[in-house]
Structures are given as structure tokens and as C-alpha cells.
Amino acid sequence: MSRSVKTAQIGMRELLVSIADSAGTPAAAGPDKYGITSVTDLGVGNYLLILKSPASNSKDLFLKGWSGPADTAVAATAIAFDRITIQVTDLANVAKDADVSLTIGVQDSRYEV
């Protein structure tokens, strides 16, 4: 007699997004730009990204990686279900506007298979 075994799985999404701010007004670009509803400039190097499809909880949304100019650092400063705030700085930790590319990880609700 065979029985089915169910295990909990977590769906994972990645959003590959660039924030273009060299023109003065930040905008989402890149392959997954349509996964971002809006980008708001909160100050020098400080950006709020609103996701179109939120995570199931705030622990399931994270900044997985980033790239930008050699003298640039990026950190997530606030995370909620549908939004992530990032701060861009130079290597001396001074805020600056820069074009950066982000990989945002989203774990979706658990499901059984």
C-alpha cells in the first residue's frame, strides 16, 4: 500500500531591478521593473520601492544583492510586506544619488506538495 507524503514548500521570487537616478527623478528599470509599482526619492540616496505583489510577511522580503559604481554601498534600511527602503552611500558612508541594480528576494506563502 502506498501513501502520499506532503511536505511544506516555500515559493521564491527574485526581482532584478535597476534604480536610475542620474536624471534626477528615480525610476525602476530592468527585467522586473513591472514588479515595482513606484520608486520614491526620500532624500539623497534614499529610495522607497513599492512592490506590486507583496510578500506573505515582512520577514519574507529581503535585499539579496546589489551592484553599482565601485565607490558605492547599498543597504536596506526598512522592510515591510510590500515595500523596501534602501540607502545608497559612498565608501565613507555619506549618502549619494547613484544608479544601482538590485536583486530583491521574496518568499511567498508556504504550500504543500
URKAVEN-V440734 format. One line per field, one symbol per residue. ss: DSSP state (H for helix, E for strand, C for the rest). psi: psi as a letter, one per 40 degrees, with the letter a starting at -180 (. if undefined). burial: 1 if it has 9 or more other C-alpha atoms within 8 Angstrom, else 0. A space follows every 50 residues. Layout:
# URKAVEN-V440734
ss=???
psi=???
burial=???
This chain:
# URKAVEN-V440734
ss=CCCCCCCEEEEEEEEEEEEECCCCCCEEECCCHHHEEEEEEEECCEEEEE ECCCCCCHHHEEEEEEECCCCEEEEEEEECCCEEEEEEEECCCCECCCCE EEEEEEEEEEEEC
psi=hiiihhihihihihhhiihhededhiihiidfdeehdihhheahehhhhh idhiidideehihdiiiaidfiihihdihadeihhihhiaeefhiihihi hihhhhhiiiih.
burial=00000000011000111111110001111001101111101000111111 11001101011110010100011101001111111111110000111111 1111111100000
